[in-house]
C-alpha cells in the first residue's frame, strides 16, 4: 500500500466500522445500505492506493518510461 493512502483508508475504515455498528444496534435497511456502500469505498481506496512490485528487465536497448512516480522538480520557462 502506498503511504499516501493510509489516512484515507483509516478514515474510511473507521466510518465503515461506525456505520456497521449503527446497523447492528439500530437495524434497518438504510444503515445496512450505507454500511455496504462505505465498505465498497474502503475496497476502492485499497485498490487505488496499492503499490505492486514491478519487474523491470535490464536491457540497454530498451527505453523504460515510468508509469507512475513523484514529480520532484519543476522547471518554469522554456526547455533549451
N, C-alpha and C positions, 0 to 999 in steps of 0.2 A: 504494500500500500504506500502511496506517495504521502510524504509527511504533510503536505499542504492540505490534504483531505481530512486529516484527523479531527479538526474542530467541527466540520460539517457532519461527519459520521457520528461523532459522540453526541452532538446535539440532537441529531435525527434519532439515534438510539434512545436517548432519554425521553424525547417526545413520544416515541412509539411505545416505550415502556409505560409511561403515564396514561396514554390513551388505552392501552391494553388493560391496565389496572382499572381504569374507569369503566371499561366494558365489562370486566369481571365483576366489579362491585355494583354497578348500576344496571347492567344488562341493556338490552335494546339493540335494534339494528343500526342505529346511527353511530353509536360508539364503536360497534364492531366494524362497520364500513370504514370509518375514519381511521381506525387502528390498522386495518388491512392496507389502506392507501399509504399510511405512514410507513408501514413495513416495506412496501414496494419502493418508497422513496429511499429508505436505508439501502435496499439492494441496488438501486440505481447509483447511489453515491459510491458504494463498494465497487461497482463495475467501472464507474467513471474514473475513480482515483486508483485503479490498480496499477501496479508497476511490474510488468512482466520482464523476465530475463530475455535478453536478446542475444542471438548467436550471430556473430559477425565473422565472416570469412576474411582471412588475411591474404590479400592478393594485391600487389602493386598496380595491376592493370585495371582494377575496379575502382570506380569513383563512388564513394559512400556518402549519402546525404542523410542526415539525421531526421527521423520522423517526428521527434519531439525533443524538447530541451528547454533551456532557460536563456533568455537574451541577457547577456552580461555586459554589453557595451552598445551604446547608441551614438552614432556619429551624425551630426547635423551638417547639412551642406552637401555639396556635390562630391561624389567619389571621383578621384582622379587616378 
